[in-house]
Amino acid sequence: MIRTQISLTERHAERLRVLALTGGLSQAAIIREALDGYFRDHESRMRLEQARRAVGAYRSGHSSTAEDHDEALDEAFGT
């Protein structure tokens, strides 16, 4: 692990201290768990944003694809 230093508000520091005492975890473990959750949420938001940007970016050449999507998929994949 890499050792690092962070600055917390008094309120954050106190809440972290209490959480560590009552939860039986170290403050560092709680911060690592919080970061893991933040990174997961951030990655999910980025994937969703990427998918949203792709919506409408391509044209099928058919005006009814939204209504006839099953037929369009059958035609595209030969099923």
Secondary structure, DSSP 8 states (H G I E B T S, - for coil): ---------HHHHHHHHHHHHHHT--HHHHHHHHHHHHHHHHHHHHHHHHHHHHTTS---S-TTTTTSHHHHHHHHHT-
